[in-house]
Amino acid sequence: NSMNRVIDPVALNFYLTMGFVPNELCLIKDVKKLPPGNALIYELDTGHLNKWKYWELPIFESTRGHDENELLSRLDSLLERSVQRQVKADVPVGLLLSGGIDSSLIAAMTARVSSKVKAFTVVFPSYGDFDESQHARKVASHFGIEHVEIEADQMNVELFHLMARQYDEPISDSSMLPTYLLTRHV
């Protein structure tokens, strides 16, 4: 049973406008994505679909009326516990450090709970505007984290062909290329 691969113009419009296709929409007409936290089993012999929700975002209490310092302290504690769970391993642990806010915060939390973590940063010497390695270097140095810089080879079109096979659908996230290069090396 072959499927017609016709582009859904509404999904394409979302992709061109926002850089991704939201919700259940898919670039292929008459195909839907599973909602977040859902799973599906298709039984080949009967054609039966079984879809269920395996996870749901917990409902959090309102933060109104709470002291800002108390909320920051709770956030700090939650982040620290989360990172602490991730660095417990029988093998060496590494983190990807871009030098941006998110990865720098994770590096700070990691340094707080472990001294055996390496930070990996991709360096783009030929693409100065995209190279954030200077920031990553400062963050790693500040928190005393061993820092490994991986110099990216010249980017070429072949990388995009390779990566296109690894994604469910087109996305316009500029970090996907450095992330791929970095994780391939690590």
MARLUMNU-59216 format. One record per residue: x, y, z of N, C-alpha, C in turn. Coordinates in steps of 0.001 Angstrom, whole numbers. Example, Ala and Ser with C-alpha at 12.3 -4.5 7.8 and 13.67 -1.06 7.14 Angstrom:
% residues 2
((13190, -5690, 7800), (12300, -4500, 7800), (13200, -3300, 7800))
((12850, -2250, 7080), (13670, -1060, 7140), (12900, 30, 7870))
This chain:
% residues 186
((845, -1180, 0), (0, 0, 0), (890, 1243, 0))
((956, 1921, -1104), (1824, 3092, -1185), (1067, 4351, -780))
((1808, 5297, -296), (1225, 6537, 192), (1576, 7659, -781))
((605, 8501, -1055), (888, 9672, -1881), (1698, 10657, -1059))
((2806, 11057, -1584), (3655, 12019, -863), (3409, 13412, -1420))
((2338, 13996, -946), (1936, 15332, -1370), (2196, 16279, -218))
((2796, 17417, -513), (3099, 18395, 540), (1820, 19075, 1002))
((1675, 19184, 2315), (553, 19891, 2914), (888, 21378, 2901))
((144, 22196, 2150), (487, 23627, 2043), (390, 24376, 3371))
((-517, 23974, 4260), (-642, 24639, 5560), (619, 24365, 6389))
((1062, 23109, 6420), (2272, 22759, 7171), (3491, 23455, 6576))
((3566, 23511, 5248), (4683, 24190, 4585), (4699, 25671, 4946))
((3539, 26286, 4999), (3446, 27695, 5374), (3971, 27909, 6799))
((3582, 27021, 7727), (4103, 27115, 9088), (5618, 26977, 9101))
((6134, 26006, 8341), (7576, 25786, 8321), (8316, 27022, 7802))
((7822, 27598, 6708), (8487, 28762, 6123), (8349, 30005, 7008))
((7273, 30074, 7779), (7039, 31220, 8661), (7785, 31095, 9986))
((7710, 29888, 10593), (8228, 29723, 11950), (9487, 28862, 12036))
((9826, 28160, 10967), (11021, 27313, 10992), (10772, 25908, 11487))
((9527, 25570, 11782), (9154, 24212, 12197), (7677, 24000, 11901))
((7257, 22748, 11966), (5859, 22404, 11727), (5238, 22047, 13073))
((4263, 22852, 13553), (3750, 22662, 14915), (2699, 21551, 15040))
((2494, 21181, 16287), (1414, 20283, 16691), (1421, 18972, 15906))
((233, 18517, 15515), (115, 17231, 14809), (370, 17367, 13312))
((540, 18587, 12827), (756, 18776, 11393), (2043, 18095, 10937))
((2070, 17730, 9673), (3234, 17105, 9056), (3368, 17686, 7654))
((4579, 17759, 7135), (4767, 18280, 5779), (4094, 17415, 4726))
((3861, 16153, 5053), (3185, 15264, 4105), (1692, 15296, 4402))
((907, 15623, 3403), (-548, 15739, 3545), (-1135, 14413, 4026))
((-2118, 14525, 4907), (-2845, 13381, 5469), (-1997, 12514, 6402))
((-852, 13034, 6862), (-39, 12351, 7859), (-15, 13250, 9093))
((-153, 12641, 10271), (-125, 13407, 11519), (999, 12901, 12404))
((1591, 13841, 13166), (2584, 13468, 14169), (1859, 13111, 15457))
((2517, 12285, 16261), (1977, 11995, 17581), (2138, 13230, 18460))
((1170, 13505, 19312), (1339, 14606, 20260), (2451, 14273, 21256))
((3024, 15280, 21892), (4071, 15025, 22890), (3577, 14073, 23977))
((4452, 13167, 24404), (4125, 12243, 25483), (3210, 11107, 25088))
((3047, 10861, 23792), (2191, 9785, 23320), (3004, 8712, 22621))
((2462, 7508, 22614), (3076, 6385, 21904), (1995, 5701, 21079))
((2434, 4931, 20084), (1484, 4269, 19204), (2051, 2926, 18768))
((1189, 1922, 18732), (1554, 622, 18168), (577, 321, 17039))
((1134, -50, 15900), (328, -457, 14752), (517, -1957, 14552))
((-577, -2705, 14615), (-512, -4150, 14438), (-673, -4475, 12960))
((391, -4994, 12363), (398, -5273, 10923), (-682, -6255, 10509))
((-885, -7306, 11292), (-1830, -8343, 10869), (-3287, -7899, 10945))
((-3635, -7023, 11892), (-5032, -6602, 12037), (-5276, -5166, 11561))
((-4235, -4379, 11444), (-4389, -2972, 11080), (-4869, -2115, 12242))
((-4865, -2687, 13440), (-5344, -1970, 14625), (-4283, -985, 15125))
((-4735, 232, 15433), (-3868, 1253, 16027), (-4177, 1365, 17511))
((-3154, 1345, 18334), (-3317, 1549, 19766), (-2444, 2737, 20156))
((-3093, 3839, 20517), (-2379, 5065, 20883), (-2679, 5383, 22342))
((-1637, 5778, 23096), (-1835, 6127, 24494), (-853, 7217, 24924))
((-1250, 7889, 25989), (-409, 8945, 26561), (420, 8308, 27665))
((1738, 8346, 27529), (2611, 7724, 28534), (3208, 8747, 29502))
((3060, 10039, 29203), (3616, 11062, 30089), (2870, 12360, 29874))
((2710, 13110, 30964), (2051, 14404, 30887), (2797, 15378, 31782))
((2935, 16589, 31323), (3598, 17620, 32109), (2821, 17829, 33397))
((3513, 17726, 34543), (2796, 17922, 35815), (2237, 19341, 35918))
((1153, 19465, 36621), (550, 20784, 36851), (1250, 21400, 38065))
((1806, 22568, 37851), (2531, 23242, 38920), (1632, 24252, 39600))
((1900, 24442, 40871), (1140, 25438, 41622), (1484, 26835, 41108))
((594, 27740, 41316), (818, 29122, 40905), (1981, 29722, 41697))
((2742, 30571, 41035), (3862, 31232, 41709), (3456, 32601, 42259))
((2206, 32975, 42052), (1748, 34271, 42564), (1804, 34296, 44083))
((2274, 35391, 44603), (2327, 35555, 46043), (3552, 34934, 46693))
((4371, 34219, 45919), (5587, 33629, 46470), (6736, 34626, 46347))
((7617, 34571, 47288), (8789, 35422, 47296), (9719, 35023, 46132))
((10230, 36017, 45415), (11100, 35740, 44269), (12338, 34953, 44672))
((12933, 35280, 45810), (14120, 34558, 46278), (13803, 33101, 46583))
((12613, 32866, 47138), (12185, 31492, 47423), (12031, 30702, 46123))
((11428, 31323, 45131), (11245, 30655, 43836), (12592, 30363, 43167))
((13515, 31322, 43229), (14840, 31105, 42657), (15578, 29983, 43377))
((15420, 29931, 44683), (16045, 28870, 45472), (15478, 27502, 45092))
((14157, 27431, 44889), (13523, 26171, 44467), (14006, 25760, 43087))
((14099, 26718, 42170), (14588, 26427, 40821), (16021, 25925, 40870))
((16848, 26586, 41657), (18240, 26188, 41813), (18332, 24740, 42310))
((17530, 24422, 43298), (17525, 23079, 43878), (17063, 22038, 42856))
((16013, 22349, 42110), (15513, 21421, 41087), (16556, 21178, 39998))
((17194, 22243, 39530), (18219, 22101, 38494), (19400, 21281, 39001))
((19823, 21561, 40222), (20958, 20830, 40787), (20640, 19340, 40907))
((19453, 19016, 41422), (19075, 17599, 41557), (18981, 16919, 40201))
((18459, 17621, 39222), (18336, 17057, 37876), (19707, 16742, 37288))
((20622, 17690, 37379), (21979, 17482, 36857), (22682, 16386, 37645))
((22483, 16366, 38952), (23125, 15350, 39797), (22715, 13943, 39367))
((21436, 13758, 39028), (20965, 12445, 38549), (21636, 12056, 37236))
((21914, 13045, 36382), (22477, 12757, 35064), (23967, 12430, 35103))
((24690, 12952, 36073), (26140, 12731, 36096), (26538, 11467, 36848))
((25579, 10797, 37485), (25872, 9522, 38136), (25981, 8462, 37043))
((27202, 7985, 36798), (27401, 7006, 35733), (28669, 6211, 35989))
((28718, 5017, 35412), (29902, 4163, 35517), (30934, 4487, 34444))
((30581, 5387, 33558), (31462, 5769, 32456), (31728, 7270, 32543))
((32749, 7758, 31859), (32997, 9207, 31889), (31787, 9993, 31380))
((31572, 11150, 31963), (30431, 11993, 31605), (30945, 13273, 30960))
((30283, 13683, 29901), (30657, 14924, 29235), (29436, 15795, 29033))
((29683, 17066, 28835), (28588, 17971, 28512), (28985, 18808, 27314))
((27994, 19156, 26533), (28212, 19997, 25361), (28077, 21444, 25817))
((29119, 22215, 25615), (29168, 23592, 26114), (29316, 24551, 24947))
((28243, 25264, 24655), (28294, 26231, 23553), (28798, 27582, 24031))
((28609, 27860, 25306), (28939, 29181, 25832), (27701, 30041, 25971))
((26543, 29507, 25552), (25279, 30220, 25706), (24744, 30050, 27123))
((23605, 30655, 27388), (23032, 30653, 28733), (22692, 29245, 29207))
((21997, 28456, 28375), (21542, 27136, 28808), (22708, 26214, 29152))
((23644, 26067, 28219), (24745, 25130, 28473), (25670, 25654, 29574))
((25783, 26958, 29717), (26600, 27521, 30796), (25975, 27245, 32158))
((24656, 27329, 32236), (23955, 27019, 33479), (24135, 25545, 33840))
((24031, 24672, 32851), (24239, 23244, 33099), (25679, 22992, 33534))
((26629, 23678, 32916), (28040, 23545, 33318), (28227, 23979, 34767))
((27586, 25075, 35165), (27694, 25563, 36544), (27139, 24535, 37518))
((25995, 23971, 37203), (25379, 22963, 38068), (26231, 21694, 38110))
((26787, 21328, 36978), (27613, 20123, 36911), (28866, 20285, 37754))
((29495, 21436, 37661), (30702, 21702, 38462), (30387, 21652, 39950))
((29178, 22004, 40305), (28761, 22003, 41702), (28652, 20569, 42259))
((28246, 19613, 41394), (27964, 18257, 41900), (29002, 17212, 41503))
((29935, 17558, 40599), (30915, 16566, 40159), (32204, 17242, 39703))
((33311, 16557, 39934), (34599, 17096, 39473), (35162, 16260, 38328))
((34397, 15280, 37860), (34889, 14355, 36836), (34150, 14492, 35513))
((33863, 15707, 35138), (33108, 15940, 33912), (33965, 16739, 32941))
((33867, 16412, 31663), (34550, 17181, 30629), (33508, 17961, 29842))
((33887, 19143, 29429), (33025, 19962, 28579), (33608, 19955, 27167))
((32735, 19790, 26176), (33157, 19746, 24781), (32518, 20900, 24015))
((33348, 21590, 23243), (32889, 22738, 22461), (33377, 22583, 21029))
((32500, 22881, 20094), (32916, 22874, 18694), (33408, 24282, 18347))
((34508, 24343, 17615), (35133, 25610, 17244), (35039, 25759, 15732))
((34616, 26928, 15292), (34483, 27221, 13867), (35433, 28342, 13482))
((36717, 28061, 13298), (37665, 29137, 13002), (37361, 29875, 11702))
((36755, 29210, 10748), (36465, 29848, 9455), (35157, 30622, 9456))
((34396, 30502, 10533), (33084, 31147, 10600), (33004, 31974, 11883))
((33761, 33033, 11934), (33921, 33845, 13140), (32641, 34254, 13823))
((31598, 34635, 13061), (30354, 35092, 13666), (29623, 33974, 14404))
((29861, 32724, 14007), (29160, 31599, 14618), (29996, 30901, 15691))
((31216, 31321, 15856), (32130, 30665, 16787), (31981, 31266, 18180))
((31368, 30491, 19095), (31165, 30962, 20468), (32163, 30333, 21436))
((33239, 29780, 20891), (34176, 29036, 21733), (34840, 29912, 22795))
((35004, 31190, 22517), (35619, 32085, 23503), (34763, 32138, 24780))
((33434, 32213, 24608), (32531, 32227, 25766), (32608, 30896, 26505))
((32601, 29794, 25747), (32651, 28466, 26365), (33950, 28290, 27152))
((35048, 28763, 26599), (36352, 28673, 27260), (36315, 29388, 28620))
((35708, 30592, 28641), (35620, 31366, 29889), (34751, 30652, 30923))
((33643, 30071, 30481), (32745, 29366, 31396), (33455, 28160, 32002))
((34095, 27349, 31167), (34800, 26160, 31649), (35909, 26553, 32625))
((36644, 27593, 32294), (37727, 28049, 33156), (37181, 28539, 34496))
((36104, 29309, 34450), (35512, 29859, 35672), (35079, 28759, 36638))
((34522, 27662, 36095), (34018, 26590, 36949), (35007, 25445, 37119))
((36213, 25587, 36563), (37238, 24563, 36735), (36917, 23245, 36070))
((36260, 23307, 34927), (35874, 22102, 34188), (36905, 21852, 33089))
((37338, 20600, 32950), (38242, 20262, 31852), (37518, 20521, 30540))
((38172, 21233, 29653), (37516, 21709, 28433), (38219, 21167, 27201))
((37467, 20584, 26313), (38003, 20034, 25069), (37356, 20781, 23910))
((38206, 21361, 23061), (37689, 22064, 21882), (37910, 21193, 20655))
((36862, 21070, 19864), (36919, 20263, 18654), (36738, 21195, 17469))
((37751, 21253, 16635), (37697, 22149, 15485), (36884, 21505, 14368))
((35863, 22205, 13941), (35003, 21694, 12870), (35722, 21813, 11542))
((35617, 20757, 10770), (36143, 20806, 9408), (35295, 21789, 8618))
((35747, 22102, 7442), (34937, 22949, 6576), (33568, 22296, 6376))
((32538, 23057, 6531), (31195, 22514, 6321), (30980, 22317, 4830))
((30347, 21208, 4504), (30054, 20963, 3098), (28642, 20421, 2943))
((28183, 20413, 1728), (26808, 20014, 1423), (26548, 18566, 1823))
((27554, 17721, 1762), (27369, 16308, 2114), (26859, 16146, 3548))
((27294, 17020, 4449), (26804, 16954, 5829), (25297, 17146, 5889))
((24764, 18039, 5073), (23330, 18296, 5086), (22551, 17090, 4561))
((23089, 16406, 3560), (22432, 15196, 3057), (22410, 14122, 4135))
((23509, 13978, 4844), (23608, 13000, 5916), (22619, 13327, 7039))
((22564, 14576, 7432), (21694, 14976, 8527), (20219, 14924, 8157))
((19902, 15179, 6904), (18507, 15162, 6470), (17877, 13794, 6712))
((18671, 12734, 6618), (18152, 11384, 6854), (17913, 11126, 8336))
((18486, 11936, 9204), (18389, 11685, 10638), (17238, 12427, 11323))
((16612, 13354, 10631), (15526, 14127, 11217), (14195, 13681, 10645))
((13164, 13732, 11494), (11828, 13343, 11052), (11304, 14267, 9965))
((11619, 15539, 10109), (11119, 16548, 9191), (12096, 17712, 9177))
((11984, 18590, 8204), (12903, 19735, 8163), (12737, 20614, 9401))
((13871, 21060, 9924), (13855, 22049, 10994), (14893, 23110, 10644))
((14686, 24292, 11135), (15621, 25367, 10792), (16420, 25795, 12015))
((16854, 24832, 12802), (17646, 25101, 13989), (19115, 25144, 13589))
((19727, 26313, 13673), (21105, 26465, 13227), (22094, 25701, 14100))
((21663, 25250, 15282), (22586, 24519, 16156), (22688, 23044, 15798))
((21849, 22566, 14868), (21887, 21139, 14571), (23206, 20715, 13927))
((23827, 21571, 13141), (25096, 21217, 12504), (26237, 21142, 13522))
((26456, 22175, 14346), (27525, 22042, 15341), (27263, 20906, 16328))
((26002, 20693, 16687), (25675, 19597, 17610), (26031, 18260, 16983))
((25705, 18091, 15720), (26043, 16841, 15027), (27566, 16639, 14985))
((28305, 17670, 14579), (29755, 17563, 14488), (30381, 17248, 15848))
((29859, 17880, 16875), (30386, 17705, 18217), (30095, 16300, 18746))
((28858, 15857, 18635), (28502, 14547, 19160), (29173, 13428, 18361))
((29395, 13632, 17084), (30098, 12626, 16285), (31507, 12440, 16828))
((32160, 13540, 17188), (33512, 13455, 17722), (33522, 12850, 19137))
((32620, 13337, 19977), (32580, 12881, 21369), (32252, 11396, 21422))
